[in-house]
Amino acid sequence: MNDRLETFVPLVFRRRGVQRLAVDGRSAHDTTLIEGLARAFYWQHLLDTGVMRSGSAIARAEKLHQSVVNELLRLTLLAPDIIELWMAGRQPRRLTLMWFQRNRLTPDWQAQRNLMASFEEDV
């Protein structure tokens, strides 16, 4: 008996500058941003479970510079409703993974919401 399920999601991948977008007709997912978010939560899980001792250990294992790991780990501080919007493809168009790598993220969720709103207003 085959207990495997398969789901088909009709997406088209497009480039917007250097960004990759997955477009399903209603929304556009910045796949680079989503992949960075997924890696951050995976790495945080490795730290939480004790599989890895530090961001530096993850960086060595992944053959990345430790600053890349630490910058992406900050994404785990995002408010859950912001992450939900991103997963629905409704992230601000000008907000990129590189922005998070170059700017500090406050752990205050309301300040994060205000920041996201400011990206939408500047369009």
Phi and psi restraints in degrees (range 20) as a CNS / XPLOR table:
assign (resid 1 and name C) (resid 2 and name N)
       (resid 2 and name CA) (resid 2 and name C) 1.0 -98.9 20.0 2
assign (resid 2 and name N) (resid 2 and name CA)
       (resid 2 and name C) (resid 3 and name N) 1.0 111.5 20.0 2
assign (resid 2 and name C) (resid 3 and name N)
       (resid 3 and name CA) (resid 3 and name C) 1.0 -94.5 20.0 2
assign (resid 3 and name N) (resid 3 and name CA)
       (resid 3 and name C) (resid 4 and name N) 1.0 12.7 20.0 2
assign (resid 3 and name C) (resid 4 and name N)
       (resid 4 and name CA) (resid 4 and name C) 1.0 -83.8 20.0 2
assign (resid 4 and name N) (resid 4 and name CA)
       (resid 4 and name C) (resid 5 and name N) 1.0 135.2 20.0 2
assign (resid 4 and name C) (resid 5 and name N)
       (resid 5 and name CA) (resid 5 and name C) 1.0 -107.9 20.0 2
assign (resid 5 and name N) (resid 5 and name CA)
       (resid 5 and name C) (resid 6 and name N) 1.0 149.1 20.0 2
assign (resid 5 and name C) (resid 6 and name N)
       (resid 6 and name CA) (resid 6 and name C) 1.0 -131.9 20.0 2
assign (resid 6 and name N) (resid 6 and name CA)
       (resid 6 and name C) (resid 7 and name N) 1.0 139.5 20.0 2
assign (resid 6 and name C) (resid 7 and name N)
       (resid 7 and name CA) (resid 7 and name C) 1.0 -123.1 20.0 2
assign (resid 7 and name N) (resid 7 and name CA)
       (resid 7 and name C) (resid 8 and name N) 1.0 136.2 20.0 2
assign (resid 7 and name C) (resid 8 and name N)
       (resid 8 and name CA) (resid 8 and name C) 1.0 -107.8 20.0 2
assign (resid 8 and name N) (resid 8 and name CA)
       (resid 8 and name C) (resid 9 and name N) 1.0 126.5 20.0 2
assign (resid 8 and name C) (resid 9 and name N)
       (resid 9 and name CA) (resid 9 and name C) 1.0 -121.0 20.0 2
assign (resid 9 and name N) (resid 9 and name CA)
       (resid 9 and name C) (resid 10 and name N) 1.0 116.0 20.0 2
assign (resid 9 and name C) (resid 10 and name N)
       (resid 10 and name CA) (resid 10 and name C) 1.0 -74.1 20.0 2
assign (resid 10 and name N) (resid 10 and name CA)
       (resid 10 and name C) (resid 11 and name N) 1.0 104.3 20.0 2
assign (resid 10 and name C) (resid 11 and name N)
       (resid 11 and name CA) (resid 11 and name C) 1.0 -126.1 20.0 2
assign (resid 11 and name N) (resid 11 and name CA)
       (resid 11 and name C) (resid 12 and name N) 1.0 151.0 20.0 2
assign (resid 11 and name C) (resid 12 and name N)
       (resid 12 and name CA) (resid 12 and name C) 1.0 -122.0 20.0 2
assign (resid 12 and name N) (resid 12 and name CA)
       (resid 12 and name C) (resid 13 and name N) 1.0 130.2 20.0 2
assign (resid 12 and name C) (resid 13 and name N)
       (resid 13 and name CA) (resid 13 and name C) 1.0 -93.5 20.0 2
assign (resid 13 and name N) (resid 13 and name CA)
       (resid 13 and name C) (resid 14 and name N) 1.0 130.5 20.0 2
assign (resid 13 and name C) (resid 14 and name N)
       (resid 14 and name CA) (resid 14 and name C) 1.0 -132.0 20.0 2
assign (resid 14 and name N) (resid 14 and name CA)
       (resid 14 and name C) (resid 15 and name N) 1.0 155.0 20.0 2
assign (resid 14 and name C) (resid 15 and name N)
       (resid 15 and name CA) (resid 15 and name C) 1.0 -100.3 20.0 2
assign (resid 15 and name N) (resid 15 and name CA)
       (resid 15 and name C) (resid 16 and name N) 1.0 137.4 20.0 2
assign (resid 15 and name C) (resid 16 and name N)
       (resid 16 and name CA) (resid 16 and name C) 1.0 -125.1 20.0 2
assign (resid 16 and name N) (resid 16 and name CA)
       (resid 16 and name C) (resid 17 and name N) 1.0 97.5 20.0 2
assign (resid 16 and name C) (resid 17 and name N)
       (resid 17 and name CA) (resid 17 and name C) 1.0 66.4 20.0 2
assign (resid 17 and name N) (resid 17 and name CA)
       (resid 17 and name C) (resid 18 and name N) 1.0 -121.7 20.0 2
assign (resid 17 and name C) (resid 18 and name N)
       (resid 18 and name CA) (resid 18 and name C) 1.0 -96.5 20.0 2
assign (resid 18 and name N) (resid 18 and name CA)
       (resid 18 and name C) (resid 19 and name N) 1.0 -3.2 20.0 2
assign (resid 18 and name C) (resid 19 and name N)
       (resid 19 and name CA) (resid 19 and name C) 1.0 -85.4 20.0 2
assign (resid 19 and name N) (resid 19 and name CA)
       (resid 19 and name C) (resid 20 and name N) 1.0 145.8 20.0 2
assign (resid 19 and name C) (resid 20 and name N)
       (resid 20 and name CA) (resid 20 and name C) 1.0 -102.7 20.0 2
assign (resid 20 and name N) (resid 20 and name CA)
       (resid 20 and name C) (resid 21 and name N) 1.0 132.6 20.0 2
assign (resid 20 and name C) (resid 21 and name N)
       (resid 21 and name CA) (resid 21 and name C) 1.0 -120.6 20.0 2
assign (resid 21 and name N) (resid 21 and name CA)
       (resid 21 and name C) (resid 22 and name N) 1.0 140.5 20.0 2
assign (resid 21 and name C) (resid 22 and name N)
       (resid 22 and name CA) (resid 22 and name C) 1.0 -105.6 20.0 2
assign (resid 22 and name N) (resid 22 and name CA)
       (resid 22 and name C) (resid 23 and name N) 1.0 116.7 20.0 2
assign (resid 22 and name C) (resid 23 and name N)
       (resid 23 and name CA) (resid 23 and name C) 1.0 -110.4 20.0 2
assign (resid 23 and name N) (resid 23 and name CA)
       (resid 23 and name C) (resid 24 and name N) 1.0 127.1 20.0 2
assign (resid 23 and name C) (resid 24 and name N)
       (resid 24 and name CA) (resid 24 and name C) 1.0 -114.6 20.0 2
assign (resid 24 and name N) (resid 24 and name CA)
       (resid 24 and name C) (resid 25 and name N) 1.0 16.4 20.0 2
assign (resid 24 and name C) (resid 25 and name N)
       (resid 25 and name CA) (resid 25 and name C) 1.0 97.2 20.0 2
assign (resid 25 and name N) (resid 25 and name CA)
       (resid 25 and name C) (resid 26 and name N) 1.0 -32.0 20.0 2
assign (resid 25 and name C) (resid 26 and name N)
       (resid 26 and name CA) (resid 26 and name C) 1.0 -109.2 20.0 2
assign (resid 26 and name N) (resid 26 and name CA)
       (resid 26 and name C) (resid 27 and name N) 1.0 -29.3 20.0 2
assign (resid 26 and name C) (resid 27 and name N)
       (resid 27 and name CA) (resid 27 and name C) 1.0 -147.2 20.0 2
assign (resid 27 and name N) (resid 27 and name CA)
       (resid 27 and name C) (resid 28 and name N) 1.0 167.0 20.0 2
assign (resid 27 and name C) (resid 28 and name N)
       (resid 28 and name CA) (resid 28 and name C) 1.0 -127.9 20.0 2
assign (resid 28 and name N) (resid 28 and name CA)
       (resid 28 and name C) (resid 29 and name N) 1.0 119.9 20.0 2
assign (resid 28 and name C) (resid 29 and name N)
       (resid 29 and name CA) (resid 29 and name C) 1.0 -94.2 20.0 2
assign (resid 29 and name N) (resid 29 and name CA)
       (resid 29 and name C) (resid 30 and name N) 1.0 127.3 20.0 2
assign (resid 29 and name C) (resid 30 and name N)
       (resid 30 and name CA) (resid 30 and name C) 1.0 -79.9 20.0 2
assign (resid 30 and name N) (resid 30 and name CA)
       (resid 30 and name C) (resid 31 and name N) 1.0 98.9 20.0 2
assign (resid 30 and name C) (resid 31 and name N)
       (resid 31 and name CA) (resid 31 and name C) 1.0 -64.2 20.0 2
assign (resid 31 and name N) (resid 31 and name CA)
       (resid 31 and name C) (resid 32 and name N) 1.0 -32.1 20.0 2
assign (resid 31 and name C) (resid 32 and name N)
       (resid 32 and name CA) (resid 32 and name C) 1.0 -64.4 20.0 2
assign (resid 32 and name N) (resid 32 and name CA)
       (resid 32 and name C) (resid 33 and name N) 1.0 -43.6 20.0 2
assign (resid 32 and name C) (resid 33 and name N)
       (resid 33 and name CA) (resid 33 and name C) 1.0 -64.8 20.0 2
assign (resid 33 and name N) (resid 33 and name CA)
       (resid 33 and name C) (resid 34 and name N) 1.0 -43.8 20.0 2
assign (resid 33 and name C) (resid 34 and name N)
       (resid 34 and name CA) (resid 34 and name C) 1.0 -65.7 20.0 2
assign (resid 34 and name N) (resid 34 and name CA)
       (resid 34 and name C) (resid 35 and name N) 1.0 -41.4 20.0 2
assign (resid 34 and name C) (resid 35 and name N)
       (resid 35 and name CA) (resid 35 and name C) 1.0 -63.7 20.0 2
assign (resid 35 and name N) (resid 35 and name CA)
       (resid 35 and name C) (resid 36 and name N) 1.0 -40.5 20.0 2
assign (resid 35 and name C) (resid 36 and name N)
       (resid 36 and name CA) (resid 36 and name C) 1.0 -63.2 20.0 2
assign (resid 36 and name N) (resid 36 and name CA)
       (resid 36 and name C) (resid 37 and name N) 1.0 -40.9 20.0 2
assign (resid 36 and name C) (resid 37 and name N)
       (resid 37 and name CA) (resid 37 and name C) 1.0 -62.9 20.0 2
assign (resid 37 and name N) (resid 37 and name CA)
       (resid 37 and name C) (resid 38 and name N) 1.0 -44.4 20.0 2
assign (resid 37 and name C) (resid 38 and name N)
       (resid 38 and name CA) (resid 38 and name C) 1.0 -62.5 20.0 2
assign (resid 38 and name N) (resid 38 and name CA)
       (resid 38 and name C) (resid 39 and name N) 1.0 -44.1 20.0 2
assign (resid 38 and name C) (resid 39 and name N)
       (resid 39 and name CA) (resid 39 and name C) 1.0 -61.7 20.0 2
assign (resid 39 and name N) (resid 39 and name CA)
       (resid 39 and name C) (resid 40 and name N) 1.0 -41.9 20.0 2
assign (resid 39 and name C) (resid 40 and name N)
       (resid 40 and name CA) (resid 40 and name C) 1.0 -60.6 20.0 2
assign (resid 40 and name N) (resid 40 and name CA)
       (resid 40 and name C) (resid 41 and name N) 1.0 -45.6 20.0 2
assign (resid 40 and name C) (resid 41 and name N)
       (resid 41 and name CA) (resid 41 and name C) 1.0 -69.0 20.0 2
assign (resid 41 and name N) (resid 41 and name CA)
       (resid 41 and name C) (resid 42 and name N) 1.0 -33.9 20.0 2
assign (resid 41 and name C) (resid 42 and name N)
       (resid 42 and name CA) (resid 42 and name C) 1.0 -64.7 20.0 2
assign (resid 42 and name N) (resid 42 and name CA)
       (resid 42 and name C) (resid 43 and name N) 1.0 -45.7 20.0 2
assign (resid 42 and name C) (resid 43 and name N)
       (resid 43 and name CA) (resid 43 and name C) 1.0 -64.4 20.0 2
assign (resid 43 and name N) (resid 43 and name CA)
       (resid 43 and name C) (resid 44 and name N) 1.0 -39.7 20.0 2
assign (resid 43 and name C) (resid 44 and name N)
       (resid 44 and name CA) (resid 44 and name C) 1.0 -62.4 20.0 2
assign (resid 44 and name N) (resid 44 and name CA)
       (resid 44 and name C) (resid 45 and name N) 1.0 -37.2 20.0 2
assign (resid 44 and name C) (resid 45 and name N)
       (resid 45 and name CA) (resid 45 and name C) 1.0 -62.8 20.0 2
assign (resid 45 and name N) (resid 45 and name CA)
       (resid 45 and name C) (resid 46 and name N) 1.0 -42.2 20.0 2
assign (resid 45 and name C) (resid 46 and name N)
       (resid 46 and name CA) (resid 46 and name C) 1.0 -60.5 20.0 2
assign (resid 46 and name N) (resid 46 and name CA)
       (resid 46 and name C) (resid 47 and name N) 1.0 -39.3 20.0 2
assign (resid 46 and name C) (resid 47 and name N)
       (resid 47 and name CA) (resid 47 and name C) 1.0 -70.2 20.0 2
assign (resid 47 and name N) (resid 47 and name CA)
       (resid 47 and name C) (resid 48 and name N) 1.0 -44.3 20.0 2
assign (resid 47 and name C) (resid 48 and name N)
       (resid 48 and name CA) (resid 48 and name C) 1.0 -63.8 20.0 2
assign (resid 48 and name N) (resid 48 and name CA)
       (resid 48 and name C) (resid 49 and name N) 1.0 -35.4 20.0 2
assign (resid 48 and name C) (resid 49 and name N)
       (resid 49 and name CA) (resid 49 and name C) 1.0 -88.5 20.0 2
assign (resid 49 and name N) (resid 49 and name CA)
       (resid 49 and name C) (resid 50 and name N) 1.0 -5.2 20.0 2
assign (resid 49 and name C) (resid 50 and name N)
       (resid 50 and name CA) (resid 50 and name C) 1.0 82.7 20.0 2
assign (resid 50 and name N) (resid 50 and name CA)
       (resid 50 and name C) (resid 51 and name N) 1.0 6.1 20.0 2
assign (resid 50 and name C) (resid 51 and name N)
       (resid 51 and name CA) (resid 51 and name C) 1.0 -64.1 20.0 2
assign (resid 51 and name N) (resid 51 and name CA)
       (resid 51 and name C) (resid 52 and name N) 1.0 -39.3 20.0 2
assign (resid 51 and name C) (resid 52 and name N)
       (resid 52 and name CA) (resid 52 and name C) 1.0 -120.5 20.0 2
assign (resid 52 and name N) (resid 52 and name CA)
       (resid 52 and name C) (resid 53 and name N) 1.0 144.7 20.0 2
assign (resid 52 and name C) (resid 53 and name N)
       (resid 53 and name CA) (resid 53 and name C) 1.0 -87.2 20.0 2
assign (resid 53 and name N) (resid 53 and name CA)
       (resid 53 and name C) (resid 54 and name N) 1.0 -25.4 20.0 2
assign (resid 53 and name C) (resid 54 and name N)
       (resid 54 and name CA) (resid 54 and name C) 1.0 -160.3 20.0 2
assign (resid 54 and name N) (resid 54 and name CA)
       (resid 54 and name C) (resid 55 and name N) 1.0 168.8 20.0 2
assign (resid 54 and name C) (resid 55 and name N)
       (resid 55 and name CA) (resid 55 and name C) 1.0 -62.4 20.0 2
assign (resid 55 and name N) (resid 55 and name CA)
       (resid 55 and name C) (resid 56 and name N) 1.0 -33.3 20.0 2
assign (resid 55 and name C) (resid 56 and name N)
       (resid 56 and name CA) (resid 56 and name C) 1.0 -64.9 20.0 2
assign (resid 56 and name N) (resid 56 and name CA)
       (resid 56 and name C) (resid 57 and name N) 1.0 -39.4 20.0 2
assign (resid 56 and name C) (resid 57 and name N)
       (resid 57 and name CA) (resid 57 and name C) 1.0 -65.7 20.0 2
assign (resid 57 and name N) (resid 57 and name CA)
       (resid 57 and name C) (resid 58 and name N) 1.0 -39.5 20.0 2
assign (resid 57 and name C) (resid 58 and name N)
       (resid 58 and name CA) (resid 58 and name C) 1.0 -63.7 20.0 2
assign (resid 58 and name N) (resid 58 and name CA)
       (resid 58 and name C) (resid 59 and name N) 1.0 -43.7 20.0 2
assign (resid 58 and name C) (resid 59 and name N)
       (resid 59 and name CA) (resid 59 and name C) 1.0 -59.9 20.0 2
assign (resid 59 and name N) (resid 59 and name CA)
       (resid 59 and name C) (resid 60 and name N) 1.0 -43.4 20.0 2
assign (resid 59 and name C) (resid 60 and name N)
       (resid 60 and name CA) (resid 60 and name C) 1.0 -62.6 20.0 2
assign (resid 60 and name N) (resid 60 and name CA)
       (resid 60 and name C) (resid 61 and name N) 1.0 -44.7 20.0 2
assign (resid 60 and name C) (resid 61 and name N)
       (resid 61 and name CA) (resid 61 and name C) 1.0 -65.8 20.0 2
assign (resid 61 and name N) (resid 61 and name CA)
       (resid 61 and name C) (resid 62 and name N) 1.0 -35.6 20.0 2
assign (resid 61 and name C) (resid 62 and name N)
       (resid 62 and name CA) (resid 62 and name C) 1.0 -90.7 20.0 2
assign (resid 62 and name N) (resid 62 and name CA)
       (resid 62 and name C) (resid 63 and name N) 1.0 -3.3 20.0 2
assign (resid 62 and name C) (resid 63 and name N)
       (resid 63 and name CA) (resid 63 and name C) 1.0 57.4 20.0 2
assign (resid 63 and name N) (resid 63 and name CA)
       (resid 63 and name C) (resid 64 and name N) 1.0 47.8 20.0 2
assign (resid 63 and name C) (resid 64 and name N)
       (resid 64 and name CA) (resid 64 and name C) 1.0 -122.6 20.0 2
assign (resid 64 and name N) (resid 64 and name CA)
       (resid 64 and name C) (resid 65 and name N) 1.0 161.6 20.0 2
assign (resid 64 and name C) (resid 65 and name N)
       (resid 65 and name CA) (resid 65 and name C) 1.0 -71.7 20.0 2
assign (resid 65 and name N) (resid 65 and name CA)
       (resid 65 and name C) (resid 66 and name N) 1.0 141.8 20.0 2
assign (resid 65 and name C) (resid 66 and name N)
       (resid 66 and name CA) (resid 66 and name C) 1.0 -62.1 20.0 2
assign (resid 66 and name N) (resid 66 and name CA)
       (resid 66 and name C) (resid 67 and name N) 1.0 -26.2 20.0 2
assign (resid 66 and name C) (resid 67 and name N)
       (resid 67 and name CA) (resid 67 and name C) 1.0 -66.3 20.0 2
assign (resid 67 and name N) (resid 67 and name CA)
       (resid 67 and name C) (resid 68 and name N) 1.0 -32.7 20.0 2
assign (resid 67 and name C) (resid 68 and name N)
       (resid 68 and name CA) (resid 68 and name C) 1.0 -63.2 20.0 2
assign (resid 68 and name N) (resid 68 and name CA)
       (resid 68 and name C) (resid 69 and name N) 1.0 -45.3 20.0 2
assign (resid 68 and name C) (resid 69 and name N)
       (resid 69 and name CA) (resid 69 and name C) 1.0 -63.8 20.0 2
assign (resid 69 and name N) (resid 69 and name CA)
       (resid 69 and name C) (resid 70 and name N) 1.0 -48.2 20.0 2
assign (resid 69 and name C) (resid 70 and name N)
       (resid 70 and name CA) (resid 70 and name C) 1.0 -64.2 20.0 2
assign (resid 70 and name N) (resid 70 and name CA)
       (resid 70 and name C) (resid 71 and name N) 1.0 -37.2 20.0 2
assign (resid 70 and name C) (resid 71 and name N)
       (resid 71 and name CA) (resid 71 and name C) 1.0 -65.7 20.0 2
assign (resid 71 and name N) (resid 71 and name CA)
       (resid 71 and name C) (resid 72 and name N) 1.0 -42.1 20.0 2
assign (resid 71 and name C) (resid 72 and name N)
       (resid 72 and name CA) (resid 72 and name C) 1.0 -71.1 20.0 2
assign (resid 72 and name N) (resid 72 and name CA)
       (resid 72 and name C) (resid 73 and name N) 1.0 -33.4 20.0 2
assign (resid 72 and name C) (resid 73 and name N)
       (resid 73 and name CA) (resid 73 and name C) 1.0 -59.8 20.0 2
assign (resid 73 and name N) (resid 73 and name CA)
       (resid 73 and name C) (resid 74 and name N) 1.0 -25.8 20.0 2
assign (resid 73 and name C) (resid 74 and name N)
       (resid 74 and name CA) (resid 74 and name C) 1.0 -61.8 20.0 2
assign (resid 74 and name N) (resid 74 and name CA)
       (resid 74 and name C) (resid 75 and name N) 1.0 -25.1 20.0 2
assign (resid 74 and name C) (resid 75 and name N)
       (resid 75 and name CA) (resid 75 and name C) 1.0 -63.2 20.0 2
assign (resid 75 and name N) (resid 75 and name CA)
       (resid 75 and name C) (resid 76 and name N) 1.0 -21.5 20.0 2
assign (resid 75 and name C) (resid 76 and name N)
       (resid 76 and name CA) (resid 76 and name C) 1.0 -71.4 20.0 2
assign (resid 76 and name N) (resid 76 and name CA)
       (resid 76 and name C) (resid 77 and name N) 1.0 -9.4 20.0 2
assign (resid 76 and name C) (resid 77 and name N)
       (resid 77 and name CA) (resid 77 and name C) 1.0 -87.3 20.0 2
assign (resid 77 and name N) (resid 77 and name CA)
       (resid 77 and name C) (resid 78 and name N) 1.0 -3.9 20.0 2
assign (resid 77 and name C) (resid 78 and name N)
       (resid 78 and name CA) (resid 78 and name C) 1.0 -66.0 20.0 2
assign (resid 78 and name N) (resid 78 and name CA)
       (resid 78 and name C) (resid 79 and name N) 1.0 145.9 20.0 2
assign (resid 78 and name C) (resid 79 and name N)
       (resid 79 and name CA) (resid 79 and name C) 1.0 -61.5 20.0 2
assign (resid 79 and name N) (resid 79 and name CA)
       (resid 79 and name C) (resid 80 and name N) 1.0 138.5 20.0 2
assign (resid 79 and name C) (resid 80 and name N)
       (resid 80 and name CA) (resid 80 and name C) 1.0 -56.2 20.0 2
assign (resid 80 and name N) (resid 80 and name CA)
       (resid 80 and name C) (resid 81 and name N) 1.0 -36.2 20.0 2
assign (resid 80 and name C) (resid 81 and name N)
       (resid 81 and name CA) (resid 81 and name C) 1.0 -68.4 20.0 2
assign (resid 81 and name N) (resid 81 and name CA)
       (resid 81 and name C) (resid 82 and name N) 1.0 -29.9 20.0 2
assign (resid 81 and name C) (resid 82 and name N)
       (resid 82 and name CA) (resid 82 and name C) 1.0 -68.3 20.0 2
assign (resid 82 and name N) (resid 82 and name CA)
       (resid 82 and name C) (resid 83 and name N) 1.0 -43.0 20.0 2
assign (resid 82 and name C) (resid 83 and name N)
       (resid 83 and name CA) (resid 83 and name C) 1.0 -62.4 20.0 2
assign (resid 83 and name N) (resid 83 and name CA)
       (resid 83 and name C) (resid 84 and name N) 1.0 -41.2 20.0 2
assign (resid 83 and name C) (resid 84 and name N)
       (resid 84 and name CA) (resid 84 and name C) 1.0 -60.0 20.0 2
assign (resid 84 and name N) (resid 84 and name CA)
       (resid 84 and name C) (resid 85 and name N) 1.0 -42.1 20.0 2
assign (resid 84 and name C) (resid 85 and name N)
       (resid 85 and name CA) (resid 85 and name C) 1.0 -61.7 20.0 2
assign (resid 85 and name N) (resid 85 and name CA)
       (resid 85 and name C) (resid 86 and name N) 1.0 -42.9 20.0 2
assign (resid 85 and name C) (resid 86 and name N)
       (resid 86 and name CA) (resid 86 and name C) 1.0 -62.9 20.0 2
assign (resid 86 and name N) (resid 86 and name CA)
       (resid 86 and name C) (resid 87 and name N) 1.0 -42.6 20.0 2
assign (resid 86 and name C) (resid 87 and name N)
       (resid 87 and name CA) (resid 87 and name C) 1.0 -66.4 20.0 2
assign (resid 87 and name N) (resid 87 and name CA)
       (resid 87 and name C) (resid 88 and name N) 1.0 -25.0 20.0 2
assign (resid 87 and name C) (resid 88 and name N)
       (resid 88 and name CA) (resid 88 and name C) 1.0 -85.9 20.0 2
assign (resid 88 and name N) (resid 88 and name CA)
       (resid 88 and name C) (resid 89 and name N) 1.0 0.8 20.0 2
assign (resid 88 and name C) (resid 89 and name N)
       (resid 89 and name CA) (resid 89 and name C) 1.0 80.8 20.0 2
assign (resid 89 and name N) (resid 89 and name CA)
       (resid 89 and name C) (resid 90 and name N) 1.0 22.0 20.0 2
assign (resid 89 and name C) (resid 90 and name N)
       (resid 90 and name CA) (resid 90 and name C) 1.0 -115.5 20.0 2
assign (resid 90 and name N) (resid 90 and name CA)
       (resid 90 and name C) (resid 91 and name N) 1.0 41.1 20.0 2
assign (resid 90 and name C) (resid 91 and name N)
       (resid 91 and name CA) (resid 91 and name C) 1.0 -82.2 20.0 2
assign (resid 91 and name N) (resid 91 and name CA)
       (resid 91 and name C) (resid 92 and name N) 1.0 151.8 20.0 2
assign (resid 91 and name C) (resid 92 and name N)
       (resid 92 and name CA) (resid 92 and name C) 1.0 -56.7 20.0 2
assign (resid 92 and name N) (resid 92 and name CA)
       (resid 92 and name C) (resid 93 and name N) 1.0 135.4 20.0 2
assign (resid 92 and name C) (resid 93 and name N)
       (resid 93 and name CA) (resid 93 and name C) 1.0 -60.6 20.0 2
assign (resid 93 and name N) (resid 93 and name CA)
       (resid 93 and name C) (resid 94 and name N) 1.0 -33.9 20.0 2
assign (resid 93 and name C) (resid 94 and name N)
       (resid 94 and name CA) (resid 94 and name C) 1.0 -85.5 20.0 2
assign (resid 94 and name N) (resid 94 and name CA)
       (resid 94 and name C) (resid 95 and name N) 1.0 -5.4 20.0 2
assign (resid 94 and name C) (resid 95 and name N)
       (resid 95 and name CA) (resid 95 and name C) 1.0 -86.7 20.0 2
assign (resid 95 and name N) (resid 95 and name CA)
       (resid 95 and name C) (resid 96 and name N) 1.0 119.1 20.0 2
assign (resid 95 and name C) (resid 96 and name N)
       (resid 96 and name CA) (resid 96 and name C) 1.0 -123.0 20.0 2
assign (resid 96 and name N) (resid 96 and name CA)
       (resid 96 and name C) (resid 97 and name N) 1.0 166.9 20.0 2
assign (resid 96 and name C) (resid 97 and name N)
       (resid 97 and name CA) (resid 97 and name C) 1.0 -61.2 20.0 2
assign (resid 97 and name N) (resid 97 and name CA)
       (resid 97 and name C) (resid 98 and name N) 1.0 -36.6 20.0 2
assign (resid 97 and name C) (resid 98 and name N)
       (resid 98 and name CA) (resid 98 and name C) 1.0 -61.6 20.0 2
assign (resid 98 and name N) (resid 98 and name CA)
       (resid 98 and name C) (resid 99 and name N) 1.0 -34.4 20.0 2
assign (resid 98 and name C) (resid 99 and name N)
       (resid 99 and name CA) (resid 99 and name C) 1.0 -59.3 20.0 2
assign (resid 99 and name N) (resid 99 and name CA)
       (resid 99 and name C) (resid 100 and name N) 1.0 -43.7 20.0 2
assign (resid 99 and name C) (resid 100 and name N)
       (resid 100 and name CA) (resid 100 and name C) 1.0 -68.2 20.0 2
assign (resid 100 and name N) (resid 100 and name CA)
       (resid 100 and name C) (resid 101 and name N) 1.0 -28.9 20.0 2
assign (resid 100 and name C) (resid 101 and name N)
       (resid 101 and name CA) (resid 101 and name C) 1.0 -74.5 20.0 2
assign (resid 101 and name N) (resid 101 and name CA)
       (resid 101 and name C) (resid 102 and name N) 1.0 -21.5 20.0 2
assign (resid 101 and name C) (resid 102 and name N)
       (resid 102 and name CA) (resid 102 and name C) 1.0 -106.7 20.0 2
assign (resid 102 and name N) (resid 102 and name CA)
       (resid 102 and name C) (resid 103 and name N) 1.0 -9.6 20.0 2
assign (resid 102 and name C) (resid 103 and name N)
       (resid 103 and name CA) (resid 103 and name C) 1.0 -128.8 20.0 2
assign (resid 103 and name N) (resid 103 and name CA)
       (resid 103 and name C) (resid 104 and name N) 1.0 147.0 20.0 2
assign (resid 103 and name C) (resid 104 and name N)
       (resid 104 and name CA) (resid 104 and name C) 1.0 -73.2 20.0 2
assign (resid 104 and name N) (resid 104 and name CA)
       (resid 104 and name C) (resid 105 and name N) 1.0 149.1 20.0 2
assign (resid 104 and name C) (resid 105 and name N)
       (resid 105 and name CA) (resid 105 and name C) 1.0 -115.9 20.0 2
assign (resid 105 and name N) (resid 105 and name CA)
       (resid 105 and name C) (resid 106 and name N) 1.0 122.9 20.0 2
assign (resid 105 and name C) (resid 106 and name N)
       (resid 106 and name CA) (resid 106 and name C) 1.0 -72.1 20.0 2
assign (resid 106 and name N) (resid 106 and name CA)
       (resid 106 and name C) (resid 107 and name N) 1.0 142.8 20.0 2
assign (resid 106 and name C) (resid 107 and name N)
       (resid 107 and name CA) (resid 107 and name C) 1.0 -76.6 20.0 2
assign (resid 107 and name N) (resid 107 and name CA)
       (resid 107 and name C) (resid 108 and name N) 1.0 -7.3 20.0 2
assign (resid 107 and name C) (resid 108 and name N)
       (resid 108 and name CA) (resid 108 and name C) 1.0 -75.6 20.0 2
assign (resid 108 and name N) (resid 108 and name CA)
       (resid 108 and name C) (resid 109 and name N) 1.0 113.2 20.0 2
assign (resid 108 and name C) (resid 109 and name N)
       (resid 109 and name CA) (resid 109 and name C) 1.0 -63.7 20.0 2
assign (resid 109 and name N) (resid 109 and name CA)
       (resid 109 and name C) (resid 110 and name N) 1.0 -36.7 20.0 2
assign (resid 109 and name C) (resid 110 and name N)
       (resid 110 and name CA) (resid 110 and name C) 1.0 -67.1 20.0 2
assign (resid 110 and name N) (resid 110 and name CA)
       (resid 110 and name C) (resid 111 and name N) 1.0 -39.1 20.0 2
assign (resid 110 and name C) (resid 111 and name N)
       (resid 111 and name CA) (resid 111 and name C) 1.0 -64.0 20.0 2
assign (resid 111 and name N) (resid 111 and name CA)
       (resid 111 and name C) (resid 112 and name N) 1.0 -35.8 20.0 2
assign (resid 111 and name C) (resid 112 and name N)
       (resid 112 and name CA) (resid 112 and name C) 1.0 -64.0 20.0 2
assign (resid 112 and name N) (resid 112 and name CA)
       (resid 112 and name C) (resid 113 and name N) 1.0 -43.0 20.0 2
assign (resid 112 and name C) (resid 113 and name N)
       (resid 113 and name CA) (resid 113 and name C) 1.0 -61.8 20.0 2
assign (resid 113 and name N) (resid 113 and name CA)
       (resid 113 and name C) (resid 114 and name N) 1.0 -41.1 20.0 2
assign (resid 113 and name C) (resid 114 and name N)
       (resid 114 and name CA) (resid 114 and name C) 1.0 -63.6 20.0 2
assign (resid 114 and name N) (resid 114 and name CA)
       (resid 114 and name C) (resid 115 and name N) 1.0 -39.6 20.0 2
assign (resid 114 and name C) (resid 115 and name N)
       (resid 115 and name CA) (resid 115 and name C) 1.0 -62.9 20.0 2
assign (resid 115 and name N) (resid 115 and name CA)
       (resid 115 and name C) (resid 116 and name N) 1.0 -45.8 20.0 2
assign (resid 115 and name C) (resid 116 and name N)
       (resid 116 and name CA) (resid 116 and name C) 1.0 -60.9 20.0 2
assign (resid 116 and name N) (resid 116 and name CA)
       (resid 116 and name C) (resid 117 and name N) 1.0 -40.7 20.0 2
assign (resid 116 and name C) (resid 117 and name N)
       (resid 117 and name CA) (resid 117 and name C) 1.0 -63.6 20.0 2
assign (resid 117 and name N) (resid 117 and name CA)
       (resid 117 and name C) (resid 118 and name N) 1.0 -36.4 20.0 2
assign (resid 117 and name C) (resid 118 and name N)
       (resid 118 and name CA) (resid 118 and name C) 1.0 -67.2 20.0 2
assign (resid 118 and name N) (resid 118 and name CA)
       (resid 118 and name C) (resid 119 and name N) 1.0 -31.7 20.0 2
assign (resid 118 and name C) (resid 119 and name N)
       (resid 119 and name CA) (resid 119 and name C) 1.0 -67.6 20.0 2
assign (resid 119 and name N) (resid 119 and name CA)
       (resid 119 and name C) (resid 120 and name N) 1.0 -37.3 20.0 2
assign (resid 119 and name C) (resid 120 and name N)
       (resid 120 and name CA) (resid 120 and name C) 1.0 -70.9 20.0 2
assign (resid 120 and name N) (resid 120 and name CA)
       (resid 120 and name C) (resid 121 and name N) 1.0 -34.3 20.0 2
assign (resid 120 and name C) (resid 121 and name N)
       (resid 121 and name CA) (resid 121 and name C) 1.0 -71.9 20.0 2
assign (resid 121 and name N) (resid 121 and name CA)
       (resid 121 and name C) (resid 122 and name N) 1.0 -28.8 20.0 2
assign (resid 121 and name C) (resid 122 and name N)
       (resid 122 and name CA) (resid 122 and name C) 1.0 -77.6 20.0 2
assign (resid 122 and name N) (resid 122 and name CA)
       (resid 122 and name C) (resid 123 and name N) 1.0 -1.9 20.0 2
